[in-house]
């Protein structure tokens, strides 16, 4: 397994609304087309209305690379910056968990 945790901070409320729309459109395509993407969740941060946290879990690094190569993901990556004031990315190596069917 290979994962990411990403924290995005939007510029303002209008940017947050536009970013959420972009996320929703992209998420539909991820769910429909990426069997190697095990979890792709987006969360609003309680008490910080301009922040979003993404938790992404892929079957392996190859599945992540496949995700990154999709046209809709590349479009998301190029469009998102106009809405954001900050991005923090943590790459995660899976150790254990519940709800994920893995052999480890």
N, C-alpha and C positions, 0 to 999 in steps of 0.2 A: 504494500500500500504506500501511497505517496499523497501528501496533503499540503494545503495552503490555508493560512488564516490571513485575511487581508482586511485592514481597517481603512475605510475611505472617509474623508471629511469633505462634505459639500460646501460650496462657497456661501450659499444662502438658501432660503426656503424654496425659491423658484428653481434653483439648481437642483435641490434635493428632489423635488417633484419630477423634474425632467430626468434625473438620474434613475429614479425609481421606475419610470416608464421604460427607459433603456434596459434596465435590469430585467423587467418583466418580459419584454419582447425576446431578449437573449435567452432567458431561462427557459422559455417554451421550446426553443430550438435545441437547447442542451438536453432537456428531458426527452425530446423526441428522437434525437440522433446520436446519443453518446452512451452506448452500453458500458463503456469502461469508466464512465463518471459515476461513482458509487453514491456520493453525496455532493450536492451543490446547494447550499442554503445561504440565504441572505437575511440578516437581522437588523432591525433598528435598535439603537442603543438607548436604553431607558435613561431619561434625563438629559440626553444629548441629541436633540432632534436632527442635527446635521450629520451625524455619524452613522455609518453602515458597517457591519462586520460580515464578511463572507467566510464560510467554512466550506472547503472543497476537499473531497477525498476521492482519489483515483485508484483504480485497480493496481496500477504501477506507473512508473515514469513514462512508459510508452503511451499509456492511455492519456496522461497529461499532455504529452507532446501532440497527440492526435487532437485533443481538445483545443490546444493553442493554434493548430493549423486550420481550423474551421473558418470559413469566410465570415460567418456571423460573430465569432469570437474576435477575429481581427478587426471587424467593424466596431465592436464594443470597445476594444482597447484603444482604437484611434478616436472614437467619439467621446469617451468618458472624461477626458482631461478638461474639457471646457466647463464641466460642472464641479470640478474638484479643487480644493485648496491643499489637500495632503493625501498621500497614500503610503501605508506601511504594510510590508509583506513579510510574513514568516513562512518559510518552507518547513514542513513537518514530516518526520519519519515515524510511521505508525509503530506503536508498541503493543497496544491491546485496546479492546473496546467491546461494547455491547451493541448489538444491532448490525454488526458487520460480519458477514460470513467469510472468514479468512482462515487459512491454515498458517499458524505461526508457532 
